[in-house]
Amino acid sequence: MYGICGKRSDGKVLSCLNRTHSVKPEKVFSSKIQSLCPTISGNVCCSPYQFDTLRGQVQQVIPLLVGCPACLRNFLNLFCELACSPNQSLFTNVTSVKKVNGNRMAVDAIDFYVTHDFGEQLFNSCKDVKFGSMNTRAMDFIGAGAKNYSEWFAYLGRQANSNEPGSPYAITFRSNSNDSSGMMPMNVTDYSCVDSSLGCSCGDCPSSSVCFDSLPPAPPVKQFCSIKIVSLKVILFGYNYL
């Protein structure tokens, strides 16, 4: 995929089927890519228009995931690699196209190969992230309440109906490739929400060390003392009590 061929009736742009080689971006464009997609350096497989579209789409998600930088970084890496990686052809296979604007061929469906490990780490880093202003799980908004990465990928990959949020083409996420296909699942660096360098809050990552360090102190253990009385004699109002 490379370039934009046209738009749907709802304004969502359509990527072109294009088997061109990756290209070396100009310096300013390269800096823009690095600011959003630090895993991509050197050649790219997206046009400036495609990149601006990607950036505009993820800007809508950032406020939901900003509480856990590890989750946000993993999420951005997933779509940065899909849109702009120079190795895109190794893990992306176009399975359906349609004609737009005359005879131009636009992508209508793809297979996106992503390793099981990356999918698991992505989901685990995001599953507990809260949308601060509503104190509810971000996954309810960006994953329809998905309980695992397969459910989340199925939601992310659905082809959006007109005027609905989502992808303009269908994405089938696959973790395994047939040896004869020559596909190599995408597996860029992923990050755990427990990584202290990425600063995920306790509320967004309950397994973070921050949570354990901030637990209230345990209540003091009750201790008892005993006194052995050998002999006791009490005199009260003239009566003897033992």
C-alpha positions in Angstrom: 0.0 0.0 0.0 1.2 3.5 -0.8 -0.5 6.8 -1.4 -4.1 7.8 -1.3 -6.4 6.9 -4.2 -9.7 8.6 -3.1 -12.3 8.9 -0.4 -15.4 7.1 0.7 -18.7 8.9 0.8 -18.1 9.6 4.5 -14.7 11.2 3.8 -12.5 8.3 5.0 -9.5 8.1 2.7 -8.6 4.9 0.8 -5.0 3.7 0.4 -3.8 2.7 -3.1 -2.7 -0.8 -4.0 0.9 0.0 -5.0 3.9 -2.4 -5.1 6.5 0.4 -5.2 9.6 0.2 -3.1 9.9 2.1 0.1 11.1 5.7 -0.3 13.6 7.9 1.5 11.6 10.8 3.1 12.7 14.4 3.0 14.3 15.6 6.3 11.2 17.5 7.5 8.9 14.5 6.8 11.4 12.1 8.4 11.3 14.3 11.6 7.5 14.2 11.7 7.5 10.4 11.3 10.1 10.0 14.1 8.0 12.2 16.5 5.1 9.8 16.3 6.7 6.5 15.1 10.2 6.3 16.6 10.5 2.6 15.6 10.6 3.7 11.9 13.8 5.2 10.6 15.3 5.5 7.1 13.0 4.6 4.2 9.2 4.6 4.6 6.2 3.1 2.9 3.8 6.0 3.3 3.2 9.4 1.6 3.0 12.6 3.6 -0.8 12.6 3.1 -1.0 9.0 4.5 1.0 10.0 7.5 -1.1 13.0 8.2 -4.2 10.8 8.0 -2.6 8.4 10.5 -1.6 11.1 12.9 -5.1 12.6 12.8 -6.7 9.2 13.5 -4.5 8.4 16.5 -4.9 11.9 18.0 -8.5 10.8 18.8 -7.2 7.8 20.8 -4.3 9.5 22.7 -6.5 11.2 25.4 -7.9 7.7 26.2 -4.5 6.0 26.7 -2.3 8.8 27.9 -2.5 7.5 31.5 -0.2 4.6 30.6 2.6 5.6 28.2 3.5 1.9 27.7 0.0 1.1 26.3 0.0 4.2 24.2 3.5 3.5 22.7 2.5 -0.1 21.9 -0.8 1.1 20.3 1.0 3.7 18.2 3.7 1.2 17.1 1.0 -1.2 15.8 -0.5 1.4 13.4 2.8 3.1 12.6 4.2 -0.2 11.4 1.0 -0.9 9.4 1.0 2.5 7.7 4.6 3.5 7.2 7.0 0.6 7.8 9.5 0.0 5.0 9.0 -3.7 5.7 5.2 -3.5 5.3 5.1 -6.1 2.5 6.6 -8.7 4.8 3.6 -8.7 7.2 0.7 -7.1 5.2 -1.1 -8.9 2.4 -3.8 -7.1 0.4 -6.7 -9.5 0.0 -9.4 -7.3 -1.7 -9.4 -4.2 -3.8 -11.9 -2.0 -5.5 -11.9 0.6 -8.3 -12.1 4.3 -7.4 -11.8 7.5 -9.4 -11.8 5.6 -12.7 -9.4 2.8 -12.9 -7.4 3.4 -9.7 -7.3 0.4 -7.4 -7.9 1.1 -3.7 -7.3 -1.4 -0.8 -10.6 -2.8 0.5 -9.2 -5.6 2.8 -5.9 -6.9 4.2 -4.4 -9.6 6.3 -2.1 -8.0 8.9 0.3 -10.5 10.5 1.3 -9.7 14.1 3.0 -12.0 16.5 1.0 -13.6 19.4 3.6 -12.1 21.9 3.1 -8.5 20.6 -0.7 -8.9 20.6 -0.6 -10.2 24.2 1.7 -7.5 25.5 -0.3 -4.8 23.7 -3.5 -5.9 25.3 -2.0 -6.5 28.8 -0.5 -3.0 28.8 -3.9 -1.4 27.9 -6.5 -3.6 29.5 -6.7 -1.7 32.8 -6.1 1.9 31.5 -8.8 4.2 32.8 -10.3 7.1 30.9 -9.8 9.7 33.6 -12.7 12.1 33.1 -15.2 9.2 33.3 -13.3 6.8 35.5 -14.1 3.9 33.2 -11.9 1.5 31.2 -10.6 2.9 28.0 -11.0 -0.6 26.5 -14.8 0.0 26.6 -14.3 2.8 24.1 -11.5 1.5 21.9 -12.2 -2.2 22.1 -15.9 -2.7 22.9 -14.9 -4.1 26.3 -12.6 -6.8 24.8 -11.4 -9.4 27.2 -8.3 -10.5 25.3 -6.1 -9.3 22.4 -8.0 -11.5 19.8 -11.3 -9.8 20.7 -9.6 -6.4 20.5 -8.0 -7.1 17.2 -11.4 -8.3 15.8 -12.9 -5.0 16.9 -10.1 -2.8 15.5 -10.1 -4.7 12.2 -13.8 -4.4 11.4 -14.6 -2.3 8.3 -16.5 0.7 9.5 -19.9 1.5 8.1 -20.5 4.9 6.6 -20.0 7.7 9.2 -18.9 5.3 11.9 -15.5 5.4 13.6 -13.0 2.7 12.5 -11.0 1.5 9.5 -12.1 2.3 5.9 -11.0 -1.2 4.9 -11.2 -4.6 6.6 -8.2 -5.8 8.6 -7.9 -9.5 9.5 -5.2 -9.9 12.2 -3.2 -13.1 12.0 -0.5 -14.4 14.3 0.7 -17.3 12.2 1.8 -17.4 8.6 1.9 -20.3 6.2 5.6 -21.0 5.4 4.8 -20.9 1.7 3.3 -17.4 2.0 6.6 -15.8 2.9 4.9 -13.6 5.4 6.7 -12.6 8.6 4.5 -11.4 11.5 5.3 -7.9 12.7 7.1 -8.0 16.0 8.5 -4.6 16.9 9.6 -3.8 20.5 6.7 -3.8 22.9 6.6 -2.4 26.4 5.1 -3.6 29.7 3.0 -1.3 31.8 5.2 -2.3 34.8 8.2 -0.6 33.1 8.9 2.2 35.6 10.6 4.3 32.9 7.3 4.7 31.1 5.4 6.0 34.2 2.1 4.2 34.1 0.0 5.1 37.1 -1.2 2.6 39.6 -4.8 3.0 38.5 -3.9 2.2 34.9 -1.5 -0.6 35.7 -2.4 -2.4 39.0 0.6 -4.8 38.7 3.0 -1.8 38.6 5.6 -1.6 41.4 4.1 1.9 42.1 1.0 0.1 43.4 2.9 -2.1 45.8 5.0 0.8 47.1 1.9 2.9 47.8 -0.1 0.3 49.6 -1.3 1.4 53.1 0.8 -0.1 56.0 -0.5 -3.3 57.5 -2.3 -2.9 60.8 -0.2 -3.5 63.9 -0.3 -7.1 65.1 -2.1 -7.4 68.4 0.1 -8.5 71.2 -1.0 -9.9 74.6 0.8 -10.0 77.9 0.1 -12.4 80.7 0.6 -12.0 84.4 0.9 -15.0 86.7 -0.8 -14.3 90.1 0.5 -16.6 92.8 -1.9 -15.4 95.6 -4.4 -12.7 95.8 -6.6 -11.7 98.6 -8.9 -8.7 98.4 -10.7 -7.3 101.5 -13.8 -5.2 100.7 -16.4 -4.0 103.2 -15.3 -6.6 105.7 -15.6 -9.5 103.3 -12.7 -11.6 102.1 -12.5 -12.4 98.3 -10.0 -14.8 96.9 
